[in-house]
Amino acid sequence: MAGKPRHLYLVDASIYIFRAYYSVPDTLTNNDGHAINALHGFAGFLAGFLDEVRPEHLAVAFDASLTSSFRNEIYPPYKANREAAPEELKRQFRFCRTLVEALGIAAYSSDRYEADDLIATLAARLRPRDFSVAILSADKDLAQVLREGDLLWDYSRNRRHHYHKVPDWLGVRAEQVADWLALTGDAVDNIPGIPGIGAKTAAALLEEFESLDALFAGLERVPAMQLRGARRVQNLLSEHEAAARLARELTGVAIDPELQPGECDVRRRTVSAEHVATTCEQLGLGRMTTARLLRTL
């Protein structure tokens, strides 16, 4: 008889750090005069989550570079619409990682792969070991990582998207999300998609054809679909096939072949309260936040 699935929590750090950076006043500084507003907000999120859930297995994924990855080799304009992160924000990313590690939590980053890829890799490697996966993020792109029993959880807003509910949310199955984004484009990441193909049309196409490959293999069937402007849609797909296939290389998560975590790597380590308190003091976190974090040990 199979054992009860265990939960592996994977945190997309960037979402919560960026939110805090733009919502918490930048008047919060440490002893060196550096801003710690993002750190303060991230620490509050982490304290609340750890205290509520008490996870045994978890990891936090960081973006080593906030603007580039292997995807820029495929498509240089990828994320080119974003302003460069200020140095004070980059510094706070380092502060947040220091805090995560001090709390005995595994932290991952890569110069080549994005946090989404690392989360996908951790999920793929550890799911076969009887783990169900809960991804803490507000990024809909990560829905593609979900499989039966998994959850995408925007913790701060308490929005939970279970694997089987993804079609109700996005209009496509989790396994189709990357194809769906390739058709619609993703303005956040500067991925153009196919002009004139919106979310509902893309969902209807994928309901009929299952995947991007199957869609382009069966383009002659599109005009017969109960789809408004079906002939026009067929022409758009034919004209922009190369762009859609390029987009699909960008929207899909990648697996880092060098990342081979074991169960012990994502088990929260035992750390001393003294070490955590000292780290919090060095980072500039106040007594109240420090006390909240200490309660999670």
Contacts in CASP RR format, 6 or more apart in sequence:
PFRMAT RR
TARGET T0000
AUTHOR 0000-0000-0000
METHOD contacts of the structure
MODEL  1
MAGKPRHLYLVDASIYIFRAYYSVPDTLTNNDGHAINALHGFAGFLAGFL
DEVRPEHLAVAFDASLTSSFRNEIYPPYKANREAAPEELKRQFRFCRTLV
EALGIAAYSSDRYEADDLIATLAARLRPRDFSVAILSADKDLAQVLREGD
LLWDYSRNRRHHYHKVPDWLGVRAEQVADWLALTGDAVDNIPGIPGIGAK
TAAALLEEFESLDALFAGLERVPAMQLRGARRVQNLLSEHEAAARLAREL
TGVAIDPELQPGECDVRRRTVSAEHVATTCEQLGLGRMTTARLLRTL
2 130 0 8 1.000
3 130 0 8 1.000
5 130 0 8 1.000
5 131 0 8 1.000
5 132 0 8 1.000
5 149 0 8 1.000
6 56 0 8 1.000
6 57 0 8 1.000
6 130 0 8 1.000
6 131 0 8 1.000
6 132 0 8 1.000
7 55 0 8 1.000
7 57 0 8 1.000
7 131 0 8 1.000
7 132 0 8 1.000
7 133 0 8 1.000
7 134 0 8 1.000
8 57 0 8 1.000
8 58 0 8 1.000
8 59 0 8 1.000
8 122 0 8 1.000
8 123 0 8 1.000
8 126 0 8 1.000
8 127 0 8 1.000
8 131 0 8 1.000
8 132 0 8 1.000
8 133 0 8 1.000
8 134 0 8 1.000
8 266 0 8 1.000
9 53 0 8 1.000
9 55 0 8 1.000
9 57 0 8 1.000
9 58 0 8 1.000
9 59 0 8 1.000
9 134 0 8 1.000
9 136 0 8 1.000
10 58 0 8 1.000
10 59 0 8 1.000
10 60 0 8 1.000
10 61 0 8 1.000
10 119 0 8 1.000
10 122 0 8 1.000
10 123 0 8 1.000
10 133 0 8 1.000
10 134 0 8 1.000
10 135 0 8 1.000
10 136 0 8 1.000
11 46 0 8 1.000
11 49 0 8 1.000
11 58 0 8 1.000
11 59 0 8 1.000
11 60 0 8 1.000
11 61 0 8 1.000
11 136 0 8 1.000
11 137 0 8 1.000
12 61 0 8 1.000
12 115 0 8 1.000
12 116 0 8 1.000
12 119 0 8 1.000
12 135 0 8 1.000
12 136 0 8 1.000
12 137 0 8 1.000
12 139 0 8 1.000
12 142 0 8 1.000
13 42 0 8 1.000
13 60 0 8 1.000
13 61 0 8 1.000
13 62 0 8 1.000
13 63 0 8 1.000
13 93 0 8 1.000
13 96 0 8 1.000
13 97 0 8 1.000
13 100 0 8 1.000
13 115 0 8 1.000
14 62 0 8 1.000
14 63 0 8 1.000
14 66 0 8 1.000
14 115 0 8 1.000
15 137 0 8 1.000
15 138 0 8 1.000
15 139 0 8 1.000
16 41 0 8 1.000
16 42 0 8 1.000
16 45 0 8 1.000
16 46 0 8 1.000
16 136 0 8 1.000
16 156 0 8 1.000
17 38 0 8 1.000
17 42 0 8 1.000
17 89 0 8 1.000
17 92 0 8 1.000
17 93 0 8 1.000
17 96 0 8 1.000
18 38 0 8 1.000
19 41 0 8 1.000
19 156 0 8 1.000
20 37 0 8 1.000
20 38 0 8 1.000
20 39 0 8 1.000
20 40 0 8 1.000
20 41 0 8 1.000
20 42 0 8 1.000
20 45 0 8 1.000
21 37 0 8 1.000
21 38 0 8 1.000
21 89 0 8 1.000
21 92 0 8 1.000
24 37 0 8 1.000
24 38 0 8 1.000
24 40 0 8 1.000
24 41 0 8 1.000
25 37 0 8 1.000
26 35 0 8 1.000
26 37 0 8 1.000
26 88 0 8 1.000
27 37 0 8 1.000
28 35 0 8 1.000
28 36 0 8 1.000
28 37 0 8 1.000
28 40 0 8 1.000
29 35 0 8 1.000
29 36 0 8 1.000
30 36 0 8 1.000
30 283 0 8 1.000
30 284 0 8 1.000
31 284 0 8 1.000
34 88 0 8 1.000
34 91 0 8 1.000
35 88 0 8 1.000
35 92 0 8 1.000
36 92 0 8 1.000
36 95 0 8 1.000
36 283 0 8 1.000
36 284 0 8 1.000
36 285 0 8 1.000
37 92 0 8 1.000
38 89 0 8 1.000
38 92 0 8 1.000
38 93 0 8 1.000
38 95 0 8 1.000
38 96 0 8 1.000
39 92 0 8 1.000
39 95 0 8 1.000
39 96 0 8 1.000
39 99 0 8 1.000
39 283 0 8 1.000
39 285 0 8 1.000
40 285 0 8 1.000
40 289 0 8 1.000
42 96 0 8 1.000
42 99 0 8 1.000
43 96 0 8 1.000
43 99 0 8 1.000
43 280 0 8 1.000
43 285 0 8 1.000
43 289 0 8 1.000
43 293 0 8 1.000
44 289 0 8 1.000
44 292 0 8 1.000
45 155 0 8 1.000
45 156 0 8 1.000
46 99 0 8 1.000
46 100 0 8 1.000
46 103 0 8 1.000
46 293 0 8 1.000
47 289 0 8 1.000
47 292 0 8 1.000
47 293 0 8 1.000
47 295 0 8 1.000
47 296 0 8 1.000
48 292 0 8 1.000
48 296 0 8 1.000
49 136 0 8 1.000
49 155 0 8 1.000
50 103 0 8 1.000
50 293 0 8 1.000
50 296 0 8 1.000
51 292 0 8 1.000
51 295 0 8 1.000
51 296 0 8 1.000
54 296 0 8 1.000
55 268 0 8 1.000
56 267 0 8 1.000
56 268 0 8 1.000
57 126 0 8 1.000
57 131 0 8 1.000
57 263 0 8 1.000
57 266 0 8 1.000
57 267 0 8 1.000
57 268 0 8 1.000
58 105 0 8 1.000
58 106 0 8 1.000
58 266 0 8 1.000
58 268 0 8 1.000
59 105 0 8 1.000
59 106 0 8 1.000
59 107 0 8 1.000
59 108 0 8 1.000
59 122 0 8 1.000
59 261 0 8 1.000
59 265 0 8 1.000
59 266 0 8 1.000
60 97 0 8 1.000
60 100 0 8 1.000
60 105 0 8 1.000
60 106 0 8 1.000
60 107 0 8 1.000
60 108 0 8 1.000
61 107 0 8 1.000
61 108 0 8 1.000
61 109 0 8 1.000
61 115 0 8 1.000
61 116 0 8 1.000
61 118 0 8 1.000
61 119 0 8 1.000
61 122 0 8 1.000
62 93 0 8 1.000
62 96 0 8 1.000
62 97 0 8 1.000
62 107 0 8 1.000
62 108 0 8 1.000
62 109 0 8 1.000
62 115 0 8 1.000
63 93 0 8 1.000
63 109 0 8 1.000
63 114 0 8 1.000
63 115 0 8 1.000
64 109 0 8 1.000
64 110 0 8 1.000
64 111 0 8 1.000
65 111 0 8 1.000
66 82 0 8 1.000
66 84 0 8 1.000
66 85 0 8 1.000
66 89 0 8 1.000
66 90 0 8 1.000
66 93 0 8 1.000
67 79 0 8 1.000
67 82 0 8 1.000
67 84 0 8 1.000
67 85 0 8 1.000
68 79 0 8 1.000
69 78 0 8 1.000
69 112 0 8 1.000
69 113 0 8 1.000
69 114 0 8 1.000
69 117 0 8 1.000
70 112 0 8 1.000
70 113 0 8 1.000
70 254 0 8 1.000
71 78 0 8 1.000
71 79 0 8 1.000
71 114 0 8 1.000
71 249 0 8 1.000
71 250 0 8 1.000
72 78 0 8 1.000
72 79 0 8 1.000
74 246 0 8 1.000
74 249 0 8 1.000
74 250 0 8 1.000
75 191 0 8 1.000
75 246 0 8 1.000
75 249 0 8 1.000
75 250 0 8 1.000
77 190 0 8 1.000
78 189 0 8 1.000
78 190 0 8 1.000
78 191 0 8 1.000
78 250 0 8 1.000
79 189 0 8 1.000
79 190 0 8 1.000
80 190 0 8 1.000
81 187 0 8 1.000
81 190 0 8 1.000
82 190 0 8 1.000
95 283 0 8 1.000
97 107 0 8 1.000
97 109 0 8 1.000
98 279 0 8 1.000
98 283 0 8 1.000
99 279 0 8 1.000
99 280 0 8 1.000
99 283 0 8 1.000
99 285 0 8 1.000
99 293 0 8 1.000
100 107 0 8 1.000
101 107 0 8 1.000
102 271 0 8 1.000
102 275 0 8 1.000
102 276 0 8 1.000
102 279 0 8 1.000
102 280 0 8 1.000
103 268 0 8 1.000
103 271 0 8 1.000
103 276 0 8 1.000
103 293 0 8 1.000
103 296 0 8 1.000
103 297 0 8 1.000
104 268 0 8 1.000
104 269 0 8 1.000
104 270 0 8 1.000
104 271 0 8 1.000
105 268 0 8 1.000
105 269 0 8 1.000
106 261 0 8 1.000
106 265 0 8 1.000
106 266 0 8 1.000
108 118 0 8 1.000
108 122 0 8 1.000
108 259 0 8 1.000
109 115 0 8 1.000
109 118 0 8 1.000
110 117 0 8 1.000
110 118 0 8 1.000
110 256 0 8 1.000
110 259 0 8 1.000
112 256 0 8 1.000
113 121 0 8 1.000
113 254 0 8 1.000
113 256 0 8 1.000
116 139 0 8 1.000
116 141 0 8 1.000
116 142 0 8 1.000
116 145 0 8 1.000
116 253 0 8 1.000
117 253 0 8 1.000
117 254 0 8 1.000
117 255 0 8 1.000
117 256 0 8 1.000
118 256 0 8 1.000
118 259 0 8 1.000
119 135 0 8 1.000
119 137 0 8 1.000
119 142 0 8 1.000
119 145 0 8 1.000
119 253 0 8 1.000
120 142 0 8 1.000
120 144 0 8 1.000
120 145 0 8 1.000
120 253 0 8 1.000
120 254 0 8 1.000
120 255 0 8 1.000
121 255 0 8 1.000
121 256 0 8 1.000
121 259 0 8 1.000
122 259 0 8 1.000
122 261 0 8 1.000
122 266 0 8 1.000
123 133 0 8 1.000
123 135 0 8 1.000
123 145 0 8 1.000
123 147 0 8 1.000
123 150 0 8 1.000
124 255 0 8 1.000
125 259 0 8 1.000
125 260 0 8 1.000
125 261 0 8 1.000
125 262 0 8 1.000
126 133 0 8 1.000
126 261 0 8 1.000
126 262 0 8 1.000
126 263 0 8 1.000
126 266 0 8 1.000
127 133 0 8 1.000
127 147 0 8 1.000
129 262 0 8 1.000
129 263 0 8 1.000
132 149 0 8 1.000
132 150 0 8 1.000
132 151 0 8 1.000
133 145 0 8 1.000
133 146 0 8 1.000
133 147 0 8 1.000
133 149 0 8 1.000
133 150 0 8 1.000
133 151 0 8 1.000
134 150 0 8 1.000
134 151 0 8 1.000
134 152 0 8 1.000
134 153 0 8 1.000
135 142 0 8 1.000
135 145 0 8 1.000
135 146 0 8 1.000
135 150 0 8 1.000
135 151 0 8 1.000
135 152 0 8 1.000
135 153 0 8 1.000
136 153 0 8 1.000
136 154 0 8 1.000
136 155 0 8 1.000
137 152 0 8 1.000
137 153 0 8 1.000
137 154 0 8 1.000
138 154 0 8 1.000
138 156 0 8 1.000
138 157 0 8 1.000
138 159 0 8 1.000
140 169 0 8 1.000
140 170 0 8 1.000
140 177 0 8 1.000
141 177 0 8 1.000
141 178 0 8 1.000
141 181 0 8 1.000
141 186 0 8 1.000
141 251 0 8 1.000
141 252 0 8 1.000
141 253 0 8 1.000
142 152 0 8 1.000
142 253 0 8 1.000
143 152 0 8 1.000
143 161 0 8 1.000
143 166 0 8 1.000
143 169 0 8 1.000
143 170 0 8 1.000
143 174 0 8 1.000
143 177 0 8 1.000
144 174 0 8 1.000
144 175 0 8 1.000
144 176 0 8 1.000
144 177 0 8 1.000
144 178 0 8 1.000
144 252 0 8 1.000
144 253 0 8 1.000
145 152 0 8 1.000
145 174 0 8 1.000
145 253 0 8 1.000
146 152 0 8 1.000
146 161 0 8 1.000
146 162 0 8 1.000
146 163 0 8 1.000
146 166 0 8 1.000
146 174 0 8 1.000
147 163 0 8 1.000
147 174 0 8 1.000
148 163 0 8 1.000
148 164 0 8 1.000
149 162 0 8 1.000
149 163 0 8 1.000
149 164 0 8 1.000
150 162 0 8 1.000
150 163 0 8 1.000
151 160 0 8 1.000
151 161 0 8 1.000
151 162 0 8 1.000
151 163 0 8 1.000
152 160 0 8 1.000
152 161 0 8 1.000
153 159 0 8 1.000
153 160 0 8 1.000
153 161 0 8 1.000
154 160 0 8 1.000
161 169 0 8 1.000
163 174 0 8 1.000
166 172 0 8 1.000
166 173 0 8 1.000
166 174 0 8 1.000
166 177 0 8 1.000
167 173 0 8 1.000
170 177 0 8 1.000
170 180 0 8 1.000
170 199 0 8 1.000
170 203 0 8 1.000
171 180 0 8 1.000
171 199 0 8 1.000
171 203 0 8 1.000
172 179 0 8 1.000
172 180 0 8 1.000
172 202 0 8 1.000
172 203 0 8 1.000
172 206 0 8 1.000
172 207 0 8 1.000
176 206 0 8 1.000
176 210 0 8 1.000
176 211 0 8 1.000
177 251 0 8 1.000
178 248 0 8 1.000
178 251 0 8 1.000
178 252 0 8 1.000
178 253 0 8 1.000
179 206 0 8 1.000
179 211 0 8 1.000
179 212 0 8 1.000
179 215 0 8 1.000
179 248 0 8 1.000
179 251 0 8 1.000
180 199 0 8 1.000
180 202 0 8 1.000
180 203 0 8 1.000
180 206 0 8 1.000
181 191 0 8 1.000
181 247 0 8 1.000
181 251 0 8 1.000
181 252 0 8 1.000
182 191 0 8 1.000
182 193 0 8 1.000
182 212 0 8 1.000
182 244 0 8 1.000
182 245 0 8 1.000
182 247 0 8 1.000
182 248 0 8 1.000
182 250 0 8 1.000
182 251 0 8 1.000
183 193 0 8 1.000
183 194 0 8 1.000
183 197 0 8 1.000
183 198 0 8 1.000
183 201 0 8 1.000
183 202 0 8 1.000
183 205 0 8 1.000
183 206 0 8 1.000
183 212 0 8 1.000
183 244 0 8 1.000
183 247 0 8 1.000
184 193 0 8 1.000
184 194 0 8 1.000
184 197 0 8 1.000
184 198 0 8 1.000
184 199 0 8 1.000
184 202 0 8 1.000
185 191 0 8 1.000
185 192 0 8 1.000
185 193 0 8 1.000
185 194 0 8 1.000
185 247 0 8 1.000
185 251 0 8 1.000
186 193 0 8 1.000
186 251 0 8 1.000
189 250 0 8 1.000
191 247 0 8 1.000
191 250 0 8 1.000
191 251 0 8 1.000
192 243 0 8 1.000
192 247 0 8 1.000
193 240 0 8 1.000
193 243 0 8 1.000
193 244 0 8 1.000
193 247 0 8 1.000
194 236 0 8 1.000
194 237 0 8 1.000
194 240 0 8 1.000
194 243 0 8 1.000
194 244 0 8 1.000
195 236 0 8 1.000
195 240 0 8 1.000
196 236 0 8 1.000
197 205 0 8 1.000
197 233 0 8 1.000
197 236 0 8 1.000
197 237 0 8 1.000
201 227 0 8 1.000
201 233 0 8 1.000
204 225 0 8 1.000
204 227 0 8 1.000
205 215 0 8 1.000
205 222 0 8 1.000
205 225 0 8 1.000
205 227 0 8 1.000
205 233 0 8 1.000
206 212 0 8 1.000
206 215 0 8 1.000
208 215 0 8 1.000
208 221 0 8 1.000
208 225 0 8 1.000
209 215 0 8 1.000
209 218 0 8 1.000
212 244 0 8 1.000
212 245 0 8 1.000
212 248 0 8 1.000
215 222 0 8 1.000
215 237 0 8 1.000
216 237 0 8 1.000
216 241 0 8 1.000
216 244 0 8 1.000
216 245 0 8 1.000
219 234 0 8 1.000
219 237 0 8 1.000
219 238 0 8 1.000
220 234 0 8 1.000
222 230 0 8 1.000
222 231 0 8 1.000
222 233 0 8 1.000
222 234 0 8 1.000
222 237 0 8 1.000
223 230 0 8 1.000
223 231 0 8 1.000
223 234 0 8 1.000
224 230 0 8 1.000
227 233 0 8 1.000
237 244 0 8 1.000
271 297 0 8 1.000
273 294 0 8 1.000
273 297 0 8 1.000
276 290 0 8 1.000
276 293 0 8 1.000
276 294 0 8 1.000
276 297 0 8 1.000
277 290 0 8 1.000
277 294 0 8 1.000
280 286 0 8 1.000
280 289 0 8 1.000
280 290 0 8 1.000
280 293 0 8 1.000
281 290 0 8 1.000
285 293 0 8 1.000
END
